[in-house]
Amino acid sequence: MAIKIKIKRKMIEDLGDMKEVAKVVIVDNERRVLLLKRSENLQKFPGEMDLPGGHLKANESVTKGLEREVKEETGLDVLFPAFYKKIDNIQFFHARYDSQPVEISEEHTDYGFYGKEDMDATKKFEKIAIEILEMLENG
C-alpha cells in the first residue's frame, strides 16, 4: 500500500511539470563550465553530463523556473542569467559563477568545472557550453 501512495504522489507532482525546460551554462572566472553527472538511477539520460536546470512548473516564468531548478540541483543562486537561445523545448541561458559552494542533489552523483578543451562537442549540452564560452571569448 505504501508503494501505491508513493507512486500516486509522484504522478501528481509530475502533472505540475511542463514540457518547457530551462538550462544554464554557469561560467567561472577561469572560463570553465559547471557540469553535473546525472545519477545512474534516473530513467532519462543516466550517467550523462548535464547542465543545471530542468522542467518548468505550470504558471512559472522561465527565469523563476531556472532559479528554482538550479537551487534544487546545486544549491546555487543564479545571478543575472542571460538568454542565449532556444532549441525545441529547451531555453538556454548563461551566468557567472560567484564562488558559492556547490551542493548537488540526489539527481546527480558528481560535478566539476570543465574548460572548452575538456568537453565533447558531439554531446548536446557540452556543445552549447562550448558555444557560449566561444561567444564570451569573442565579446
Stockholm file with secondary structure:
# STOCKHOLM 1.0

chainA/1-139         MAIKIKIKRKMIEDLGDMKEVAKVVIVDNERRVLLLKRSENLQKFPGEMDLPGGHLKANESVTKGLEREVKEETGLDVLFPAFYKKIDNIQFFHARYDSQPVEISEEHTDYGFYGKEDMDATKKFEKIAIEILEMLENG
#=GR chainA/1-139 SS CHHHHHHHHHHHHHHTEEEEEEEEEEECTTSCEEEEEECTTCSSSTTCEECSEEEEETTCCHHHHHHHHHHHHHSCCCCSCEEEEEETTEEEEEEECCCCCCCCCTTEEEEEEECGGGSCTTSHHHHHHHHHHHHHHTC
#=GC SS_cons         CHHHHHHHHHHHHHHTEEEEEEEEEEECTTSCEEEEEECTTCSSSTTCEECSEEEEETTCCHHHHHHHHHHHHHSCCCCSCEEEEEETTEEEEEEECCCCCCCCCTTEEEEEEECGGGSCTTSHHHHHHHHHHHHHHTC
//
